């Protein structure tokens, strides 16, 4: 699936999807996370990584 198709399925812009993909997002809405998980058939833990931001 292309980034364009995923962005369309999730309902966000390609720019915002790229920010998420490249790890530059400071937050994510639960509705966006849910839509991503539904589109990718995965769980939130498959997409998120806990890092130390000190």
C-alpha positions in Angstrom: 0.0 0.0 0.0 1.3 3.4 -0.8 1.5 6.3 1.6 -1.1 8.1 -0.5 -3.5 5.2 -0.2 -2.9 4.9 3.5 -3.4 8.6 4.1 -6.7 8.4 2.2 -7.9 5.4 4.2 -7.0 7.0 7.5 -8.2 10.5 6.6 -5.0 12.4 7.2 -2.7 14.3 4.9 0.4 12.7 3.4 2.5 15.3 5.2 1.1 14.3 8.6 1.5 10.6 7.7 5.1 11.2 6.9 5.7 13.0 10.2 4.3 9.9 12.0 6.3 7.5 9.8 9.6 9.3 10.4 9.1 9.5 14.2 8.8 13.3 14.3 5.3 13.5 15.8 5.0 14.6 19.4 1.5 13.1 19.8 -1.2 11.2 17.9 -5.0 11.3 18.3 -6.5 8.1 19.4 -8.9 8.3 16.4 -5.9 8.5 14.0 -4.2 5.6 15.8 -7.3 3.5 15.6 -7.8 4.3 11.9 -4.1 3.4 11.2 -4.5 0.1 13.0 -7.7 -0.7 11.1 -6.1 0.1 7.8 -2.9 -1.9 8.5 -4.6 -4.7 10.5 -2.4 -4.3 13.5 -2.4 -3.4 17.1 -1.3 0.0 18.6 1.8 -1.6 20.1 2.9 -2.6 16.6 3.1 1.1 15.7 4.3 2.8 18.9 7.7 2.7 20.5 8.4 4.0 24.0 11.6 6.2 24.0 13.3 8.3 26.6 12.9 12.0 25.7 15.2 13.5 28.2 
